[in-house]
Amino acid sequence: MEDEAVLLRSREENAVLLTADKDFGQLVFQQGRVHSGILLIRLEGLRPEAKAELVSRTFARHGGELSGGFAVLTERAFRLRRTAQ
């Protein structure tokens, strides 16, 4: 699926989009695309189990904040930026 279609589907389902694709940042911040929330996962080099654990902990701690925001998750940090909807 193309990025635009993925973004539309997540919005239609009111779901936070989990992605490792930085292109979604461009769609949101440069092109002003509407979304229901995006979590950009930047966890290169970690084992899949470690990635899954970090994502799970992030949703447990910040799940309520992700709706409508653009967040970046790295091994050492979680950053959330509210976007205009």
C-alpha positions in Angstrom: 0.0 0.0 0.0 1.1 3.5 -0.6 1.7 5.8 2.4 -1.3 7.9 1.6 -3.6 4.9 1.6 -2.1 3.6 4.9 -2.6 7.0 6.5 -6.2 7.2 5.3 -7.0 3.7 6.5 -5.6 4.3 10.0 -7.6 7.5 10.2 -10.8 5.8 9.0 -10.3 3.2 11.8 -9.2 5.8 14.3 -6.1 3.8 14.9 -2.6 4.9 15.9 -0.2 4.1 13.1 3.0 2.3 14.1 5.7 2.7 11.5 9.4 2.8 10.9 8.9 4.8 7.7 10.1 8.4 8.2 8.0 9.5 5.1 5.0 9.8 7.4 6.7 12.7 9.1 6.9 14.5 5.8 3.2 13.8 5.1 2.2 15.2 8.4 4.5 18.1 9.0 5.2 19.3 5.4 2.0 18.4 3.7 -0.4 18.8 6.6 -2.1 15.4 6.2 -4.7 14.6 8.8 -4.1 11.5 10.9 -5.3 9.8 14.1 -1.9 9.4 15.6 1.5 8.1 14.5 4.3 6.3 16.4 7.5 6.4 14.5 9.7 3.5 15.7 13.4 4.1 15.4 14.8 1.0 17.0 17.4 -0.2 14.5 19.8 -2.9 15.7 17.5 -4.3 18.5 16.3 -7.8 18.5 12.6 -8.1 17.6 11.7 -9.2 21.2 13.4 -6.0 22.6 11.5 -3.9 20.0 8.2 -5.5 21.0 8.9 -4.9 24.7 9.7 -1.2 24.1 6.6 -0.6 22.0 4.4 -2.4 24.5 5.8 -0.3 27.4 5.3 2.8 25.4 1.7 2.0 24.8 1.2 1.2 28.5 2.7 4.5 29.6 1.7 6.9 26.8 -1.2 5.2 24.9 -3.7 7.8 25.8 -1.4 10.6 24.6 -0.8 9.1 21.2 -4.2 9.9 19.7 -3.7 12.8 17.3 0.0 13.2 18.0 3.2 12.3 16.2 5.6 10.4 18.5 9.1 9.1 17.9 10.4 6.1 19.9 14.1 5.4 20.2 15.9 3.0 22.5 16.6 5.9 24.9 13.7 8.4 24.4 10.1 9.0 23.6 9.1 12.3 22.1 5.6 13.4 21.4 4.5 16.4 19.3 0.9 17.4 19.0 -0.1 18.1 15.4 -2.9 20.3 14.2 -6.0 18.3 13.2 
